[in-house]
Amino acid sequence: MPTDAAAKGVKLERYASGGALLLRRVASGKFVAASSHLLFRATVLATLALVFLFAFHYPSLLSRSFSLVSADASSSSATSSRLHASHRSLLMSSSASATYGGEKWDKEIRRSAKPRRDGGISVLVTGAAGFVGAHCSLALRARGDGVLGLDNFNSYYDPALKRARQRLLSDRGVVVLDADINDALLLEKLFDLVPFTHVLHLAAQAGVRYAMEAPHTYVASNVAGLVTVFETAAKHADPQPAIVWASSSSVYGLNKETPFSEDHRTDRPASLYAATKKAGEAIAHSYNHIYGLSITGLRFFTVYGPWGRPDMAYFSFARSIVAGEPITLYADARRDFTYIDDVVKGCVGALDTAARSTGSARSGKKTGPAPLRVYNLGNTSPVPVTRMVAILEKLLGKKANKRVIAMPSNGDVPFTHANVSHAAHDFGYRPTTSLDAGLRHFVDWFVEYYKLDTKIVKAAQAAADKKKPATKKKAAAGKSASS
Ligand SMILES: O=C(O)[C@H]1O[C@H](OP(=O)(O)OP(=O)(O)OC[C@H]2O[C@@H](n3ccc(=O)[nH]c3=O)[C@H](O)[C@@H]2O)[C@H](O)[C@@H](O)[C@H]1O
């Protein structure tokens, strides 16, 4: 009996627990039903919210108007956010979108692009809020040419500086659109509105060493973006414009022959940046060959000056010297530093001597061969980076906290030196600015732009002038001192 009772007890317990289980199952069944209902409602709501957000952020896809591209101006300079932001902004629009088109917009574009002198040219400048782009746009506008700029304002470096350049251009009547070179529809729209005689294509992902951190941004901008510009110019623009674009001294890569001449080997790039520029030169060849596009590539040599790029060594060193932060110098590095005004003269010379394209977007045929040119735009006098730092120290009145290390394996090359005889022959390119004179212009601008203590800097510059022998003093005073 005790065993029976015990067995019954176990059974009862089983029934009881079975009942509880049943009850729990019934309850959870109701719960599941109730939750699926809720889940269903939540999904519907979330879908509606997403559709709304999508429509709000991407009006271009729904309305067939054109979307503006602009990078997140407030993003920090931390590498990860820079990487993310610049990659995103190369191909996508960000939260700050707006629409293109409309009578007023068309009128603004036409007004900006219209030459104001007889025989003036009409130039679409890509990367117009960039360093070289802004200077070239100003120079073209100053002599009465029509200029329309575009720039994606990505945050590879401080977009506030790009906006300041945009304001400078706007004050002189040059419109710089927030737009990306990968936006083919926008480019087509611009070519529909304006019969541009020239495209000065300067938009690119710059920087030699950053290519190791963000390789795909280089492909998106320097390869895909370049193709989009060539495609539109070749197949849509009527008439086809002549194109002048920014290649780089970095294409010489591991070349050891000096000074670097356009005839030297360029098939051993040392960085991905260099490889994308070299790819650009090959792509230019094919568009010239097939479509009769007149194309000129300019190999820039470490361009510096006022309104420059904060990622470049001379600029970031100046900031670090002022802030008392250490700088790292790569031992024995030398560069053919080239002053911006000299480079601008080279760009304008290349535009003025570019023969017309020979193709037709309508027929898809070319009437004959069009020119394909490439030129070095350098200073022809390499200077050790240590010397560049010494000049900055003198001009800023402060010693740098230097750390010298062997050049790391980061895509850098130890030495550049341009032979510019082709550019000199074809459009009279003659660089005339010494590194002392050019850095002085840079420091004057730097001090004013960042509202630094001018008194300290002026005193340092006066002291430096006193120490100089008379002939050098004269050379440093002029903007176009000989190098
Ligand atoms: O001619 C070009 O085609 C390229 O020029 C520019 O590249 P670079 O000549 O490498 O300029 P930049 O970075 O200012 O370094 C200058 C020097 O400082 C040395 N350098 C650099 C950094 C550092 O921390 N320490 C250092 O010694 C370094 O070893 C170098 O010797 C453009 O950025 C590039 O976009 C492209 O246009």
The ligand as a MOL file (V3000), in Angstrom:
LIG
                    3D

  0  0  0     0  0            999 V3000
M  V30 BEGIN CTAB
M  V30 COUNTS 37 39 0 0 0
M  V30 BEGIN ATOM
M  V30 1 O 52.8820 65.0560 -55.7490 0
M  V30 2 C 51.8970 64.3350 -55.6130 0
M  V30 3 O 51.4130 63.7440 -56.5350 0
M  V30 4 C 51.3300 64.1060 -54.2640 0
M  V30 5 O 51.7550 65.1780 -53.4130 0
M  V30 6 C 51.3530 65.0230 -52.0950 0
M  V30 7 O 51.9380 63.8540 -51.5450 0
M  V30 8 P 53.3270 63.9800 -50.7870 0
M  V30 9 O 54.3740 64.4830 -51.6950 0
M  V30 10 O 53.5640 62.6780 -50.1350 0
M  V30 11 O 53.0130 65.1660 -49.7600 0
M  V30 12 P 52.9220 65.2050 -48.1780 0
M  V30 13 O 51.9980 64.2010 -47.6780 0
M  V30 14 O 52.6790 66.6110 -47.8210 0
M  V30 15 O 54.3940 64.8020 -47.7310 0
M  V30 16 C 55.4980 65.6560 -48.0420 0
M  V30 17 C 56.7600 65.0630 -47.5390 0
M  V30 18 O 56.7270 64.9640 -46.1130 0
M  V30 19 C 57.1130 63.6690 -45.7090 0
M  V30 20 N 56.3640 63.3360 -44.4940 0
M  V30 21 C 55.0260 63.2140 -44.5380 0
M  V30 22 C 54.3040 62.9320 -43.4040 0
M  V30 23 C 55.0010 62.7560 -42.2050 0
M  V30 24 O 54.4110 62.5050 -41.1450 0
M  V30 25 N 56.3390 62.9030 -42.1910 0
M  V30 26 C 57.0660 63.1830 -43.3070 0
M  V30 27 O 58.2890 63.2940 -43.2560 0
M  V30 28 C 56.7940 62.7480 -46.8730 0
M  V30 29 O 57.6640 61.6430 -46.8580 0
M  V30 30 C 57.0440 63.6600 -48.0520 0
M  V30 31 O 58.3990 63.5730 -48.4200 0
M  V30 32 C 49.8630 64.9540 -51.9940 0
M  V30 33 O 49.4650 64.7310 -50.6510 0
M  V30 34 C 49.3020 63.8800 -52.8730 0
M  V30 35 O 47.9050 63.9640 -52.8420 0
M  V30 36 C 49.8130 64.0010 -54.2760 0
M  V30 37 O 49.2200 65.0730 -54.9200 0
M  V30 END ATOM
M  V30 BEGIN BOND
M  V30 1 2 1 2
M  V30 2 1 2 3
M  V30 3 1 2 4
M  V30 4 1 4 5
M  V30 5 1 4 36
M  V30 6 1 5 6
M  V30 7 1 6 7
M  V30 8 1 6 32
M  V30 9 1 7 8
M  V30 10 2 8 9
M  V30 11 1 8 10
M  V30 12 1 8 11
M  V30 13 1 11 12
M  V30 14 2 12 13
M  V30 15 1 12 14
M  V30 16 1 12 15
M  V30 17 1 15 16
M  V30 18 1 16 17
M  V30 19 1 17 18
M  V30 20 1 17 30
M  V30 21 1 18 19
M  V30 22 1 19 20
M  V30 23 1 19 28
M  V30 24 1 20 21
M  V30 25 1 20 26
M  V30 26 2 21 22
M  V30 27 1 22 23
M  V30 28 2 23 24
M  V30 29 1 23 25
M  V30 30 1 25 26
M  V30 31 2 26 27
M  V30 32 1 28 29
M  V30 33 1 28 30
M  V30 34 1 30 31
M  V30 35 1 32 33
M  V30 36 1 32 34
M  V30 37 1 34 35
M  V30 38 1 34 36
M  V30 39 1 36 37
M  V30 END BOND
M  V30 END CTAB
M  END
